[in-house]
Amino acid sequence: MTIKKTDKIQPALDKVGTNLPYSELHCSSGEYPVTSLLRMNTGTKITCDAGVTWKLRDNVSPSIFGEQIAILGQKTTTISGLDISGINYDGNYDNQDITPNDHGLGYGNFIGLSNCINSKFHDLSGGYNEGDFFRLVSCSNLEISSNTGEEGGHDWLHMNKCYNIKIHDNQIRMRSNNVMRIRWSNGIEFYNNECIGTTDAYAPGIQCENIDTGAISFNIQIHNNTFKNIFGPAIWLVAGDKSKTAKDVTIENNLFVNCGLMPESNAISGVGGAVIDGYTNVKIQKNTFDRCSGYSIMFGPYLRGSTFTKLTATVNQNIITNSVASCHEGVCTGGGIVDLTGGRYTISASGNCFFNNEGANLYKVTDSKAILADPLYIGNGDYHLKSKAGHYTENGFALDKVNSPAIFEKYELGAYSGTKECSIYNTPYVHLSPSEIVGNNSAVIILCNSPDDAKTLGLALEEWSLWDDGKMIIYSPETKSNILN
């Protein structure tokens, strides 16, 4: 079912869903004024032409568009099979003069669902609202992907008692609170997202809470994301004394740049990259932290902490560089890996690389395999590691004159370890001599950046008379395939 910008959305939604006349609502290009709350049926699919905007009208009534009442919600207590995409939501924040100017009250939340299962939300954009973009309660088996968000009024994604949620390939600019807040949830996977702080967002990028009685947060994976310019901690895990101990969080292959920018006037020192207190079995591994203010990794309080004891964490194979003191200084500010919990944590650290940190590289933590050396980033905002065998670029691999000390025979440290963007650890076939490859005849070995380069060079050299009587091996480090002539 296709509607035009002059049509009303709700009458169309009434006809879309499981066992209804239409399985899909399609919005043709244009701006759609949102003048009422919108409610969906199970099985609703929404698609849009490029440039479709749903814009909340000026000065909506607080009695109708009230606290924690979402613009786009559900008709029944449970809902499933949603596929929502293509909408740019404009919450029209500047023209909501009659609702309380409080970002946390939930006026203007865009998508609000409870007991929603087996649904996906993708290719959405917008914000400019007073509340959350997504607010989910007791939902499961959802996928939230390829969305962009900015200028939100509270959290971009707020989850309470949810499980089995995948959030990936989103790009979010913060305004007020978190990119993602997790409360009493499990089976949450957050990956391939870009989280960008702004001067209006004095908050963590990701906030995992277990601060009251209720369900326990566990099995949370935060990997392969980028966090830049966050004012609070980029990631904050906190479990309060009224709750049970939250557990099982993995923070891996993330890039943290220039986080912890909280101004001195806020009098908060516990900021930076990852700040942890009250969660146990936490793994922080293969991340890159650069220019974090306060602490790159800190166990201790941000806004609050806990008194739980016998907590465990592992901190391995991270790169931590150029940490500086927070604006409001605390103990060992500017440190690399710091434990301020007074021994409530047992922290196992191994093989982390430290360079040019203003505070102590390690405080109340030991790392017998620590590397104290410049990791040799490519530079100019590129955190791939230099390698004589080649570092990753968007156009293939480029060779360097030096090897990073954070590169080893089978792995590297930092955000790109084990990913498609890792540097090449060894020049292929270095253990073979030319005679072992081509017999007793001499050979020249040529290393190329990619299979296509190897093929092109091989064809060109076939026509070069100097190669007529010799043998050559042309291969690419990407495939280690070779061409013999």
C-alpha positions, 0 to 999 in steps of 0.5 A: 500500500503506497501513500503520498505525503498528503495522506494520513499515516495511521489510516494506512497502518490500520490496513497493514499487517498479518491477515490484513489487506496489505503487508507493507506500507510504502511512503512516497517521497516528501514530508509527512506531518505527524499530528497523532500517535501512530500504532502498528499491527503485528507483521507491519512492514514500512518502506520509503522512497529516498527523502521521506521525513516524518516530522512531529508537528509544532507544540504537541500536547503533553496530555496526548504526547506524554512522558514515555509515550512513543510516536510509533508504537503498537496496538496490542500488548505483544507484537512481532514480525516488524520490518521498519526502514527508510524513515527520517524522523524529525522530532522538531525539538525547537518548536516543542515549547509546551512540553517540559524541557527535560531530556530524560522524561521521554517526550517525543520518543520515536519508536517505543515497543514492549514485548516485541519479538522477531523484528528488524529496524534498519536504514532509519535516520534523524532525531532532533527530539526530546526523548529516545529514538528507540525505547524497548522493554522486554523485547527479544530477537531484534536487529537494529542496523544501518541507521544514522542518528543525531541531536537526540534528546536522551538515549538513541537506544534504551533497552530494559529487560531485553535479550538477543538484540543485535545492533550493528553498522549504525552511526550516531552523533550524541546530543544529550545522553547515551548512544546505547543504554542497557538495563537488566538485559542479556545476549546484547551484541553491539558491533561495527557502529560509530559513536561520536560525542558532541559538546552537548552530550556530557554522558557515556557512549554506552551505559550498561546498568544493573543498579536495582533489583530485577533481572541480571545483565550478562552476555554483552559483546561490544566489538569492532566499534569506533568511539570518538570525542565522548565526554564521559567514558566511552563505555561505562559498566556499573552494577549497584549494591541493590542488584545482583552482580552483573557479568560476562561482558566482552569489549574487543577490537574497538577504537577509542579516540579522544574520549573523557572530555568532561569539563572541570566544572562537572567535577567528575574525574572517572572518565576516559575509554572504559570505566568498570565497577560491579560487573565480573568476568569482564574481558577487555582485549585487542582494543586501541585507546588513544588520547583518552582523558582521565583513564584509558581503562579504569576500574572504579566509579564514574557517577557511582560505583559498587561495593561488590567484591571478588570481581574478575577482569582480563585486560590483554593485548590492548594498545594504550597511547597518549592518555592525559589527565582528566579536566577534574583530576583524580587518582593516577589520572592520565593512566593506562590501566588503573584499579581504584577499587581497593582490591575488589577486582582481580585483574589479569593483564598481559601483553598490553602496549603502552606509549606516552601516557601522562599518568602511570601505565599501570596502577595497582595492576601488573603486566609482566609482558607489557610492551613499552614502545611506540606502536607505530600507527600509520598516523594522521588518524589512521591507527593501523600498524606499520609493517614491512609486509604491508598494512591495510588501506582501502585500496589494498596493502601498502608496504612500510619501512619498519615493523610495529613492535605490536606485531607478532608472528601470528597476531597483532595488538589493538583494534584490528587484530584478527580482522580483515584490516589487520596488518600482514604479519610476515612476508609470505614464503619467507621460509622458502628459498627460490630453489625450493620453489622452482627447482635448481633454476634461479628465480626472482621473487616479486611481492605485490599488494593484491592478486590483481596487481600480481596478475597485471605485473605477470602479463606485463613482464611476459612481454619483457625480453629480459625475462625470457630465460629466467624464472619469476614468482609473483605473488600477493600477500593477500592470497599467497598465490604465485605465478611461475614463468 
